[in-house]
Each structure stands twice: as structure tokens, then as C-alpha cells.
């Protein structure tokens, strides 16, 4: 299982709407509105890095109101 945090910037005033839409996507564990340089932080998981990439590109980035994403895979040192 591959887990990642997805850091999301949204259009002005869209953070809550984006978080509500993303939490409904299969594979998304949590979606929280935050303050700072990013507007929403998502925790997601998939069976492989390829599936994670598809989740981000095909599903998350398709949510209206998102302007930019940064995906940070979780590693265990």
C-alpha cells in the first residue's frame, strides 16, 4: 500500500468546496482545509505508485477549483 499527502492550492474561497468533493473520491482517507501556502491537505492511499498517480491526475486534479497540487508520498525510514 502506498500512502501520500496531497497539498492543494485552490481558487480564492474554494477550499471548503474542494475538500468536500475530494473526500468522496475512493482512496482518499481525509481532506482538510488548512491555512498557509496550501488550502487543502489530503491523505490518500493506493495499491501502487502507479495507482496513486492515476488517483491524483485523473480524479483529484479534475475537481473544479483546484489550481495546483503537490504529491508527497509517505516513506518509512
N, C-alpha and C positions, 0 to 999 in steps of 0.2 A: 504494500500500500504506500502510495506517495502522497504526502501532505504538503500544502503550501499556504502561505499568506498572500493574498492579492490586494495590493494597495491601489486604491481607485481615486482619481480626481473626477469631479462631476461639474456639470454646468452649474452656475450660481443658483442656489436654492433647490437643487435636485437630490441632495444626499439622502434624505429620508425615503423618497420615492424609489431611488436606485436600490437602496438597501432592502426595501420591501420586495422589489421584483427579483433581486438576486437570491434571497433566502428560499425562494420557491424552486430554484434550479436543483435538480438531483446532483449530489456530490458536494453541495455547499453545506458546511456544518454550522457556520454562523456568518452574519453580516451586520456590522455595527457602524453607526455614524460616529465619526470622531472629529476632533479639531486638529489643526496643524496643517502641514503641507498636503495631506490627503484627506478626503472627505468620508470615505468608507473603507473599512478593512474587513476582508473576507477570509475565512478559513475554509479551505476546500480539500477534498481528498479524491484520489482516483486510483485505479489498479496499476497504472504505469505512468511514466513521464509523458508518453505519447497521448494517453487518455487525458491527462491533466492539461496538456497543450490544447487539445480539442475542446475541453470544457471551457478554457479561458477564451480561446479565439472564437469558437462557434456559438457559445452560449452567453458567457459573461460580457464580452465586448459588444454583443448585439443588443444589450439593454439600452434603451433610449436614455440620454442624459449623461452618459459616460464620455469623458474627453480623453482619458489616458489611464492605462493600467501598468503596474509593475508586479511581476510574479516572483515571489521569493520561496523556493522550495525549502522544506524543512530538512535538515541533515542531523544525523546523530553521531557526534564525535566520541 
